[in-house]
Amino acid sequence: MMIYARHLFRRICIAFLIANILILGILGLMQLIKLSYVLQFGSFVDLLHVIYLSLPSLLFVVLPITAALASIYTYSISIKYSEITILQKLGLSRLRIVLPSLVFGLLAVILSLYVGFFLGPKSFGGLQNKLFNLQTTYSLSHLNENSFNKLGQMQAYIGERLNEDTFKDVLIFDVINSNIYVAQKAQFVLDNPYLFVKLYQGKLQNEQSSNLTFEEFIVKINLDEYNKHKSPHKGIMTRVLGHLIADKTPRAFAEIHKRMLWSIYSLLLIVVVLSSLFNGDKLKQTCIYLTTVVMIFLFFSGIANKHLISIYIHYVIFGLILLISSYRLIREL
């Protein structure tokens, strides 16, 4: 790579890092406020851990935009100080001048795909587990004695707390199956997303068995619905690419293509802003183009789950924008 290309590529990378640090810093502060409820049942260290786990998902959202902003900054500065004019006077074509930015865009696409399909879902799963464990542990530590407590699809009456996870004189009512468990002692064991209740010396009452005694019995409670902060996309977000492709549901299909499209938007947005800058458009007009393309993505992403045909229309529009912008970029005046 020639000296000018290394110079431009290095400047883009630095601008990209600074833009991500600034934007993720702002979003991190917003997350700090949004997730401050964690302090109700955890420490400040737990809160910082939760914010850390949320950063990859935020990075996936902002990465195409910060890549475009880095290109805008780099080439607008180069145009302002006549660096591009000098390179053109030396006989370099537009394609060779913008090649560092295009290479950077391809690398941004690869990074975005990795974050969107692997790192993001993995950290999001860790975030959900962390929130689940914190909230459920807090809830278990605050079970009221001599009263009923809601645990998922069940109601649990606690007579007396013996220690942190063991209770005396427990009655559990399974609302769905109409089972009643009565035990002299119970131990609660959390294994996300389930709560296992080990009952000792008790009996089971239901329509089939009026009085079935047992020495030890384990009740499994699904606490997913009990988790107030569960995301509606948890099932999809926590899967890796292979499992997601194997899922044939329309929702999974739409999610795959939305993530793929947003990743390759890293390159599209760069081509759009460069074609605008190299054709003499003002910075304000370039930002309008950038915002318009992002709004197109948001519109089609919003209707993709309900209208799968919009995904194919989105690809067609994506291709048209890329072709038009590429032509405007590489054509010589």
Steps between C-alpha positions, in 0.01 A plus 500: 500500500643840399584768754189709430279192535656403835458858617130509410434152640671587830302825526171314437583240767582767758181692423302175518641412843436849636144504364425161657648600834296821509170347386535185712597720794177699462294184454678346797395793719144459375519130586631596844183700560271244337645206693537681830225273637774233525623683810178394672616139506872522418818697556656775289744240364200296382365809325832558320505133397149531358601810299812321374291207376266738316780676305540245214130531410537878500815474288310302236244780478746788468780334301373576145426860599838559664672347196319749277575792733869407504506509119314833492749654742811363328410596144338832586822602676704377204280697259518811721882500499518416127658159562253334262566764234874436523449124464278557196762732345749215543278290276324284759143402418214538744487123545862485615448799729194350671642146505623529864148589610348214300746253653412637841130459415550132416683448830214679677252262335696198625523649850129582500408147390713354778348729761146455368498122475744385766640749750176698541267203559753338736535814712123558485445151636746576779315826568166321527649237732660768716177700533300184558730372774523838671127558503404144592760480776368827637142374478586175680683687775187712554238227513244591762452261788150391604356615166466399134767598246469484120769287330441474128185297439480396867405640838723412795407535864806539723468418869846579631843575351775272635786649296563674168345228279325261742151543644272320743129417461460565129191471282525535121196530275551427129234715334532334158494134609291551815760321714548582866830414667534512877837437664666543835814641339593642158823607335504742205771446233527749211613377158399755237227500377372249752453500873523153653317456827617194695220395732559271798249293698177612343205405288350571160132567446325515162197365317669165425664446839329636807791442737836378364776517761871532419833527679655719231344662195629760252276761342633684193370855454554692176571859602529646148165677531598614847795691359361849443796609291496217249543619142238396242790405269686291758438171318652634179770722646668221698538264203812477288489505120464124448203460730339812362520375142353165606200684643236515224265746668431831316628695798839325493519539120434873529751538782778335298451727201461816708833429666667417169364815336599727787852354492550565128352847551845575646631497144191653340499804726868561426436487123202735539688764698811483279295535181340807652828658612679436169215657303528829684202460731510695822552321830141569602371338180727199556357453848149516355588220256644297787191551715267412211674167437489414870128584510443265205658219700293581809178507298551162334632344821186612680269316262724199425354272768145543368571532127791277394480625142627834628838331558539428129383853413759628747777309320389647166500856639836433667644389165362805319642742756837325482508509119399866476741607774785293352445657157498851647815418696725355230392714205750768406381851423 
